[in-house]
């Protein structure tokens, strides 16, 4: 009986980890045609899980060296630094946030914005 209980607890913890680590962001572009053509996303919760992203309608660049990885911080990076107009809308669970292109600050060749989301 004890072995079964230990196994059940282990299976539950494993399932919980897999579920919690599979965080999905949906995003859409609004009034920003061509402005966010190459954007890298990464999200780290305060628990240290890395998020995954459901990329509609555009794909995310595969160069993970340009992704942000601050604990608990969601970072949007846009390689098109010349534009300052347009919005990006991010959805997570029941939350929705809108970021204006003018909110981004320059960091080298990237525009960046950092924001903390509740997990």
Secondary structure, 3 states (H helix, E strand, C coil): CHHHHHHHHHHHHHHHHHHHHCCEEEEEEECCCCCCCCEEEEEECCCCCECEEECCCCCCCCCHHHCCCCCCEEEEEECCCCCCCCEEEEEECCEEEEEEHHHCEEECCEEEEEEECCC
